[in-house]
């Protein structure tokens, strides 16, 4: 982000207020001039109305736009990647569990058991993370296409 963009983002409320005041001031000026002895011409009136409207709309836009809001497209991609990672970790945990069951007792089996447990814990944390995202930003999950629920964990 360039320096002017950073400045505008930080001062967006002030900019919005100035633009709104300019818009209202322009409309007030038009009303004052229209009631004077020599009212403005049609072109001047139209110009003042346009300037006032653009200033008012710009001020409203500047104050209504919230910097830092989540980018829904990027967030949906992040959720989709989180779901893919969760599925992959679940598959690794399942394979580690199968390897644990196939090994005879000993140090290697204990190590695989620890690996399986840690992968399952990692999968559980990823699912909870995805559920937190879904609670905080319910619009991110399109039609339930990403399933990051505890029921999904129980299936795997």
Order of alpha helices (4+ residues) and beta strands (2+ residues): alpha-alpha-alpha-alpha-alpha-alpha
